Amino acid sequence: MPLRLTPEKIQPVVILVISVILFSAGIEMVRSGVPQAWLLVGLFGLAIFASLMTVLPGACFIEIDETGLKVISRFRETQYQWSQVERIGIFEVGIVRRIGIDLNNSYPGPERVPNYMKPASGYHVTLPLMTGIELDEMLEVLQNCLVVTSQEDYIGA
């Protein structure tokens, strides 16, 4: 049975509410004859869209099972099989702490880039924060799945 994790909703909802208020203010400014307010309308319109892509049901989640990891972000699905994962770890860039995944040569997707082209995290893939599980606990679950799968591959070979 897969473990399904969803992102924290509080921050995107707060951003959504503030963006709707400022978007409305921008519309009123445009109506009152301030053409520069179109910039505000555009920026806060994009912020509304981005927040909705996290808040809407089914838009963003992670599913972990015995075969691999499925990441849904903005309704787009990406699957990583455990056999394609090289290493998993926690990284810190400034005050940001996240889980990163390195992919091996068997992964065919565009996320796998040469080492010199990796993002500042040092990993190919960065997972978003999920609600209901601490970062260290999530790392432990992922590493356990990875170890169990590699042991099964070793025994089956």
N, C-alpha and C positions, 0 to 999 in steps of 0.2 A: 504494500500500500504506500503510495507516494506521500511525502511530506510537502505540504504546500504552505509557502510563506508569502505574506503580502507586506508592502511597504507601509511605513508610518503615514497616516493620513492627516494629522493635525497641521503640520507645516504647509503642505500644499493647499489645504482648505483655507488657512489664514491668508496665504498669498493670493488665492482665488478671490476671497472677499475684498481684500485691499485693492486688487487689480480691477475688480468690477466697479468699485467706488471711484477710483482714479480714471478709469475708462469713461465712466459716466460724466465725470467732471471735464474730461477732455472733449467729449461730445458737446457739452454745454458751452465750452469756450469756443469751439468751432462755430456753433450756432450764433454766438454773440460777435463773430467777426474776427477772431484771432486765428489766422491761417497756420501759425506755428504750432498750434495745438494738435494738428494732424500727426505730428511726431509722437505726442503722448498717446493719442488714440491707437496708433500702430504698435507702439511698444507695449502698452498695457493689453492690447488685443492679443498679442503674442504670449504675454504672461498668462492670460486667461486660458488660452489654448494649451500651453505647457502644463498648467496646473490640472486641467481636465484630463490630460493624458496620464496622470497619476491617480486621480481621484475616481474616475469612472470604473465600475466593476469590470474585472477581467482585463483591464488595461495594463496592469503591471503586477507580476508575481514571479516567484521562483518555485519550481517543483523539483524535488530531489527523490530519486528512486534508485533501484538496484542497477539500472542500465546507465544512468547518467543524470545530468542536470539540465533542466529546461528553464530558460530565462525568457520571460515575456516582458517586453518593454515597449510602451506605446503601441500595443496590439501586435508587435512583431515578435515572432518566436525564433529563438536560437537554441539549438540543442548541442550539448557537449557530452559525448560518451566518456565514461570513466577511462576507457582505454586510450582516449585522446588527451587526457590530462597528465601533464608532467609533474607539476607541483602546485600546492595551494598554501597560501600564507596570508598573514595580516601585514599590511604596510601602512606607513604614516607619511603623509606629505603635508607639512605644516601642522594644522590642527585636525586635518582629515584623517580618519582611521577607517580602513575598509579591508575587505577580503579580496585578494587578487588570485587569479588562476593563470598558470602558464600552460600552454598547449604544446604537444609534441608534433613531430613531422607528419603523423597520420591524420591530423586535423586539416581538412581541405579549405576551410573558410578564410575570409580576408583578415580575421583578427590576428592570425599568426603572422607576425612580422619578424624580420631579423632582430637580433638582440640590440643592435645599435639604434633601431627605430622604435623600441618600446617606449611607452609613455613614462612619465616621471615615477610612476608606481613601481616600475620594474617588472610588471606582469602584463600579459596580453589582454586579459579581461578583468574588469573591476565590477564586483557585485554591489548592488545598492543595499542600503541598510534595510533590514526587515523588522517588523514589529513582532513582539512575543518571544524573541530569542536574542540573547546577548551575542556580540560579535565572537567572543571566545567559544561559546557553546556552538554557534553555527560552524565555526572553523573545525571544531572537534567532530561534528556530524559529517561534514564534507570529507575530512581526512579519513574517518573510519570507513566511509563508503569507498573511497579511493583505495585504501589498504585491502579491504575485503575483496574488491574486484581484482586487484593485481595478484592477490594470492590465488584466486580462482583461476586466473589466466595462467599463472605459473604451474598450478596443479594440472590444468587441462592440457598443457603443452607437452 
